Amino acid sequence: MTRSALRALSATFLALLSFTPCVDAYTSSIAARDHSNATFSSFVQNTPNGNITFAVTAVKSTGDLYFYIEAPAQNSWVAIGTGSEMEGALMIVAYRSANSKGITLSPRTAEGNVEPSYNDKIKCELNTDANVKNGIDEDKGIKMIAGVSTQEIYVVNGCCKGINKFKLANDRRVRREEDDGDGDGMLDFSNTKQPFIFALGPAARTLKSDAKDAGMRRHDLYGHFQMDLAEASVDAPDDVMLADLSVTFDWYNRNAQSNGSPKKDVDWSTPVHGAVMCAVYVLLFPIGVMLLRLLDRVKLHAWVQGVGLLLAAGGVGLGIWLSRMYNHSKSYTNPHQIIGLAALSLTIIQFSLGLAHHLVFRKHKRRTVMGRIHLFLGPVVLITGAVNGFFGFNFSGGNHNLVYGIIVGVVFIILAISLLWAHRRKSKRANKPRDIGDRVFHRDSAYESYKHYDHSGWGGGESQVQLEHYSEDDHKAHDDRPVHPKPMV
């Protein structure tokens, strides 16, 4: 090997030695930015509409909790709660802002399995740091049968201040009483098995609001999980790696696990209440009216209206129970609630009057004042109940008024035509001639026939017999005459 070749080989070896520190520095830089090296715990759960993700970093010195939430925006809202049940839990709720592009973050508490209420004493806010994002993002990795589709998701970066073992002794909305459970709704940063709950709002509903106390409909899906908060804790706020905590679409279960499969939930009470009340006042009661007016079926009319009354009472009872589940209905001041109670009261009065009239008529064969009131109160009851259906759909946030209005219009037109036809049929029957022996009798024209009858057979004109005084003696003589009963022939 020549001297020049040796020099070239030595230069190459020295160059490699000098390049090694650069490689180490580059590798160290990648490791520093590696998502897995950050201090956090994360939970990922697959749902029918996409994954729900919850990642946290806890700050021991301040009691702050930095969190990241990712969930399918097809659902009307997403919520994460502390503890194993709704009662006593701190809930972080997120939904679309009024412009449908941003996020509204609402810290809430609940007194049971009811709609949670906004609690301004819980200091949870969106993180407005320039390096994090909040809003509606698009996940373009959702694979569908016909290719790749785009799905909107919630992206929420936030922070709750000072909630480590957070409690408020006089506020049952935040902390359950000590004798009511084990208090697992408290958030303890040293807990290696901190329980959590999660829920997704109904996809069939839309919630867009900037108000933190906006109304929420009952969830479609909920579940439980636990998380190791000790592994997710840092000493100071400066130790929180916000850039790693705010990464989208790149999460996995870390220091967390699901407690069973998510459970689907169905809000059956609202549609059942609406269906029962609409069926009673728009279908069942009108059918009962036609059974009486068209077919003269009194007993069947009474049975149908009685069943309708029982269903109406059950529907109102279900509505009262339903009102306790939602914040906007707990005060019973909405027109739908007031009119509904009034409609049921009128229905009870209407049925009582009809029953009392029937009992009196069956015994004495005569009309009663109760029957007249019953006759005119009936349309009031039907109209009140039907109109309240429109208020009910508005109150529940439904969009069924158009279809409901068409049904009400058709039914009431049919009912009005039927009653008019029944009235005319009754009038014709009243004036129809009836055979009495070999003569035809017209009830309404009987007096007219008598008025024009030829009275000449009676002697014609006025009687010419003069009236005379009837004395007491004549009276006695009349009384003394023998009485012979006439034979019955």
C-alpha positions in Angstrom: 0.0 0.0 0.0 1.4 3.4 -1.0 2.0 6.3 1.3 -0.8 8.3 -0.4 -3.3 5.4 0.1 -2.4 5.3 3.8 -3.0 9.0 4.1 -6.4 8.7 2.4 -7.5 5.8 4.6 -6.4 7.8 7.7 -8.4 10.8 6.6 -11.5 8.7 6.0 -11.2 7.1 9.5 -10.8 10.5 11.2 -13.8 11.8 9.3 -15.9 8.9 10.6 -14.8 9.6 14.1 -15.8 13.2 13.8 -19.2 12.3 12.4 -20.1 10.0 15.3 -20.9 12.9 17.8 -23.2 14.4 15.2 -25.1 11.1 14.9 -25.4 10.8 18.7 -26.7 14.4 18.9 -29.2 13.8 16.1 -30.4 10.6 17.8 -30.8 12.5 21.1 -32.8 15.2 19.5 -35.2 12.6 18.0 -35.6 11.0 21.4 -36.3 14.4 23.0 -39.2 14.9 20.6 -40.4 11.4 20.9 -44.1 11.3 21.9 -43.5 8.3 24.2 -40.9 10.0 26.3 -43.4 12.6 27.7 -44.9 12.2 31.2 -48.6 11.3 30.7 -51.2 8.6 31.0 -53.6 8.0 28.1 -56.8 6.0 27.5 -58.1 5.1 24.0 -61.5 3.5 23.5 -63.0 2.5 20.1 -66.6 3.4 19.6 -69.0 3.0 16.6 -68.3 6.5 15.4 -64.5 6.6 16.1 -62.0 6.6 18.9 -62.4 8.5 22.1 -59.1 9.5 23.7 -58.3 11.0 27.1 -54.6 11.9 28.0 -53.5 13.7 31.1 -50.5 15.2 32.8 -50.8 16.1 36.5 -48.8 18.8 38.3 -48.3 17.9 41.9 -47.1 21.3 43.2 -50.2 23.2 42.0 -52.8 20.5 41.7 -53.4 21.4 38.1 -54.5 18.8 35.5 -53.6 19.3 31.9 -55.7 17.1 29.6 -56.3 16.2 25.9 -59.6 14.9 24.6 -60.2 13.5 21.2 -63.7 12.2 20.2 -66.0 11.8 17.1 -67.8 15.1 16.4 -70.7 13.1 15.0 -71.8 12.8 18.6 -73.4 16.0 20.0 -71.0 16.1 23.0 -68.3 14.2 24.8 -67.7 14.0 28.5 -65.0 12.6 30.9 -65.9 12.3 34.6 -63.9 11.3 37.7 -65.1 8.4 39.8 -67.1 5.3 38.9 -70.5 6.9 38.7 -72.2 10.2 37.8 -73.1 11.2 41.4 -70.2 13.1 42.9 -68.2 13.2 39.8 -66.3 16.1 38.3 -67.2 16.2 34.6 -65.3 17.8 31.7 -67.9 18.3 28.9 -67.1 19.5 25.4 -69.3 20.4 22.5 -69.4 22.5 19.4 -69.4 26.3 19.7 -72.1 28.4 18.2 -70.2 28.8 14.9 -69.7 25.0 14.7 -66.0 25.4 14.3 -64.8 25.9 17.9 -65.1 24.1 21.2 -67.1 25.0 24.3 -65.6 23.5 27.5 -68.0 23.1 30.4 -67.0 21.7 33.8 -70.1 20.2 35.4 -71.3 18.1 38.4 -74.4 15.9 38.8 -76.6 14.8 41.7 -77.2 11.4 40.1 -78.1 9.9 36.8 -79.5 13.2 35.5 -78.2 16.0 33.3 -75.0 17.4 34.9 -75.1 21.1 35.7 -72.5 23.7 35.0 -70.4 24.6 38.1 -68.5 27.8 37.9 -66.5 26.9 41.0 -64.5 24.4 39.0 -61.8 26.3 37.1 -61.4 24.4 33.9 -60.5 26.3 30.7 -59.3 25.7 27.2 -55.5 25.9 26.8 -54.8 28.9 24.5 -51.1 28.3 24.1 -49.9 29.0 20.5 -48.6 25.4 20.1 -51.9 23.7 20.9 -55.1 23.4 19.0 -58.8 23.4 19.9 -61.7 22.9 17.6 -63.2 20.6 15.0 -60.5 18.7 13.1 -60.7 16.2 10.3 -59.4 12.7 10.5 -58.6 11.6 6.9 -57.6 8.2 7.9 -61.0 6.7 8.4 -61.2 3.9 5.8 -64.6 3.2 4.3 -65.8 0.6 1.8 -65.6 3.0 -1.1 -62.2 4.4 -0.2 -61.0 7.0 2.3 -63.5 9.3 4.0 -63.1 12.3 6.2 -64.5 12.4 9.7 -64.8 15.4 12.0 -63.5 15.0 15.5 -63.4 17.1 18.7 -59.9 18.2 19.6 -59.8 19.6 23.1 -56.7 20.8 25.0 -57.5 22.2 28.5 -56.4 22.6 32.0 -58.3 22.4 35.3 -56.7 24.4 38.1 -56.2 23.1 41.6 -58.4 20.0 41.4 -56.1 17.5 43.1 -58.4 16.0 45.8 -60.8 18.8 45.0 -63.8 19.1 47.3 -66.2 21.7 48.5 -67.7 20.8 51.9 -71.0 22.6 51.4 -71.5 21.9 47.7 -73.1 18.5 47.2 -72.9 19.1 43.4 -69.1 18.5 43.7 -68.7 16.2 46.7 -71.0 13.5 47.9 -71.7 13.3 51.6 -69.2 11.2 53.5 -71.7 8.6 54.4 -72.9 8.2 50.8 -70.2 6.1 49.2 -66.4 6.0 49.2 -65.8 9.3 47.5 -64.1 7.9 44.5 -65.2 10.9 42.5 -62.3 12.8 44.1 -59.3 13.2 41.9 -56.1 12.0 43.6 -52.8 12.4 41.7 -51.2 9.6 43.8 -53.9 7.1 42.9 -52.5 4.3 40.6 -56.0 3.2 39.8 -58.0 6.4 39.6 -61.5 5.5 38.3 -63.0 7.5 35.4 -66.2 7.4 33.3 -66.8 8.6 29.8 -69.9 9.3 27.6 -70.8 10.4 24.2 -74.0 12.4 23.4 -76.6 11.3 20.9 -75.6 11.5 17.3 -79.2 12.2 16.3 -79.1 15.5 18.2 -77.2 18.7 17.4 -75.6 20.9 20.1 -74.0 24.2 19.1 -73.6 26.8 21.8 -71.1 29.1 23.4 -73.0 28.9 26.7 -71.4 26.7 29.3 -74.8 25.7 30.7 -76.3 24.6 27.4 -78.8 21.8 27.6 -77.5 18.2 26.9 -79.5 15.3 25.8 -79.0 11.8 27.3 -75.9 9.9 26.2 -75.9 7.2 23.5 -72.8 5.5 24.9 -70.9 5.3 28.2 -68.2 3.3 29.9 -65.6 3.1 32.7 -61.8 3.0 32.8 -59.0 3.5 35.2 -55.8 5.4 35.0 -52.5 5.6 36.8 -52.1 9.3 37.8 -48.9 8.7 39.7 -47.1 7.8 36.4 -48.6 10.9 34.8 -47.5 13.4 37.5 -44.8 16.0 37.2 -43.4 18.4 39.8 -44.0 21.8 38.2 -46.0 23.3 35.4 -42.8 23.8 33.4 -42.4 20.1 33.2 -45.6 19.6 31.3 -44.8 18.9 27.6 -47.8 20.5 25.9 -46.5 19.7 22.4 -46.6 16.0 23.2 -49.9 16.2 25.1 -51.6 17.8 22.1 -50.7 15.4 19.4 -53.7 14.3 17.3 -54.5 10.9 15.9 -51.5 9.2 17.5 -52.6 7.8 20.8 -52.6 4.4 22.6 -53.4 3.1 26.0 -50.6 4.0 28.4 -51.0 3.5 32.2 -54.7 3.0 31.6 -57.2 0.3 30.9 -60.9 -0.1 30.2 -63.2 -1.6 32.8 -65.4 -3.6 30.6 -66.9 -2.8 27.2 -68.8 0.5 26.5 -72.6 0.3 27.0 -75.1 1.6 24.6 -77.9 3.7 26.1 -81.4 4.6 24.7 -83.5 7.5 25.8 -86.8 5.6 25.7 -88.7 7.9 28.0 -88.9 11.0 25.7 -90.3 9.2 22.6 -92.6 7.0 24.7 -94.0 10.1 26.5 -94.6 11.9 23.2 -96.1 8.9 21.4 -98.5 8.1 24.2 -99.8 11.6 24.6 -100.1 12.3 20.9 -101.9 8.9 20.3 -104.4 9.7 23.1 -105.5 13.2 22.1 -105.1 12.9 18.4 -106.2 9.3 17.7 -107.8 7.5 20.6 -110.2 10.2 21.9 -111.4 11.1 18.4 -112.1 7.5 17.7 -114.1 7.3 21.0 -116.2 10.3 19.8 -117.0 8.8 16.5 -118.0 5.5 18.1 -120.7 7.4 20.0 -121.8 9.9 17.3 -121.7 7.6 14.3 -122.4 4.1 15.7 -124.3 5.0 18.9 -122.1 2.6 20.9 -122.3 4.2 24.3 -120.6 1.5 26.3 -117.8 1.2 23.8 -117.4 5.0 23.8 -117.0 4.9 27.6 -114.5 2.1 27.5 -112.3 3.8 24.9 -112.3 7.1 26.7 -111.6 5.4 30.0 -108.5 3.6 28.5 -107.5 7.0 27.0 -107.7 8.6 30.4 -105.5 6.0 32.0 -102.9 6.3 29.2 -103.0 10.1 29.5 -102.4 9.9 33.2 -99.5 7.5 32.6 -98.1 9.7 30.0 -98.2 12.8 32.3 -96.6 10.8 35.0 -93.8 9.8 32.7 -93.4 13.4 31.7 -93.1 14.4 35.3 -90.4 11.8 35.8 -88.7 12.9 32.6 -88.7 16.6 33.8 -86.5 15.6 36.7 -83.7 14.4 34.4 -83.1 17.7 32.6 -82.1 21.1 33.9 -84.5 23.1 31.7 -87.6 21.2 32.9 -87.0 20.9 36.6 -88.9 24.1 37.5 -92.2 23.1 35.7 -92.7 26.6 34.3 -92.6 25.8 30.6 -96.0 26.2 28.7 -95.9 22.6 27.6 -95.8 21.4 31.2 -98.5 23.8 32.4 -100.8 23.0 29.5 -100.2 19.3 29.9 -101.3 19.3 33.5 -104.3 21.4 32.6 -105.2 19.0 29.8 -105.1 16.0 32.1 -107.3 17.9 34.7 -109.9 18.7 32.0 -109.8 15.1 30.8 -110.5 13.8 34.3 -113.4 16.3 34.7 -114.7 15.4 31.2 -114.8 11.7 32.0 -116.4 12.2 35.4 -119.2 14.3 33.9 -119.9 11.8 31.2 -120.0 8.9 33.6 -122.3 10.8 36.0 -124.6 11.8 33.2 -124.9 8.3 32.0 -125.8 6.9 35.4 -128.5 9.5 35.9 -129.9 9.1 32.4 -130.1 5.4 32.7 -132.1 5.7 35.9 -134.4 8.7 35.1 -134.4 8.8 31.3 -133.8 12.5 31.2 -131.1 14.9 30.2 -128.8 16.5 32.7 -126.7 19.6 33.0 -123.7 17.4 33.4 -124.4 16.0 30.0 -124.6 19.4 28.4 -121.3 20.4 29.9 -119.8 17.1 28.8 -120.9 17.8 25.3 -119.2 21.2 25.0 -116.2 20.4 27.1 -115.1 17.6 24.8 -113.8 19.7 21.9 -111.9 21.9 24.4 -110.1 18.8 25.8 -109.2 17.5 22.3 -107.9 20.9 21.1 -105.9 21.5 24.3 -104.2 18.1 24.1 -103.5 18.3 20.4 -102.1 21.9 20.6 -99.8 21.0 23.5 -98.1 18.4 21.3 -96.6 21.3 19.3 -95.2 22.9 22.5 -93.9 19.5 23.5 -91.8 19.0 20.4 -90.4 22.5 20.7 -89.6 21.9 24.4 -87.7 18.7 23.7 -85.8 20.1 20.8 -87.4 17.8 18.2 -88.2 18.7 14.6 -91.4 16.8 14.2 -94.0 19.6 14.2 -94.6 19.5 10.4 -95.4 15.8 10.3 -97.4 16.1 13.6 -99.3 19.1 12.2 -100.3 17.2 9.1 -101.6 14.3 11.2 -103.5 16.5 13.5 -105.1 18.4 10.5 -106.2 15.2 8.7 -107.6 13.6 11.9 -109.5 16.7 12.9 -110.9 17.3 9.4 -112.1 13.7 9.3 -113.7 14.1 12.8 -115.4 17.3 11.8 -116.9 15.8 8.6 -118.0 12.7 10.5 -119.8 14.8 13.2 -121.5 17.0 10.6 -122.7 13.9 8.7 -123.9 12.3 12.0 -125.8 15.5 12.8 -127.6 15.6 9.4 -128.4 11.9 9.6 -130.0 12.5 13.0 -132.0 15.4 11.7 -133.3 13.3 8.8 -134.3 10.5 11.1 -136.2 13.0 13.3 -138.3 14.2 10.4 -138.8 10.8 8.7 -142.5 9.8 8.7 -143.5 6.8 10.8 -146.5 4.5 10.3 -149.1 4.4 13.0 -151.7 1.9 12.0 -153.0 2.8 8.6 -151.9 6.4 8.9 -148.6 8.1 8.4 -147.4 10.3 11.3 -145.1 13.2 10.9 -143.9 14.3 14.4 -142.8 17.8 13.4 -145.9 18.5 11.3 -148.5 17.0 13.7 -149.5 20.4 15.1 -149.8 21.9 11.6 -152.1 19.0 10.6 -154.3 19.5 13.6 -154.5 23.3 13.1 -156.0 22.8 9.6 -158.3 19.9 10.5 -162.1 20.4 9.7 -163.9 20.6 13.0 -167.4 20.7 11.5 -168.0 17.2 12.8 -168.0 18.7 16.3 -171.1 20.9 15.5 -169.0 23.6 13.9 -168.2 27.0 15.3 -168.6 27.9 18.9 -170.8 26.0 21.2 -174.3 27.6 21.8 -174.8 25.9 25.1 -175.0 28.5 27.9 -173.2 28.0 31.1 -175.4 27.9 34.2 -174.7 28.1 37.9 -173.8 24.9 39.5 -175.4 24.9 43.0 -174.4 23.0 46.1 -177.6 21.0 45.9 -176.7 19.9 42.4 -173.3 18.8 43.7 -174.9 16.7 46.4 -177.3 15.1 44.0 -174.4 14.3 41.7 -172.5 12.7 44.5 -175.6 10.6 45.5 -175.9 9.0 42.1 -174.9 5.4 42.0 -171.6 4.7 40.3 -171.3 1.7 37.9 -167.9 0.9 36.7 -167.5 0.6 33.0 -166.4 -2.6 31.5 -162.8 -2.9 30.2 -163.1 -3.6 26.5 
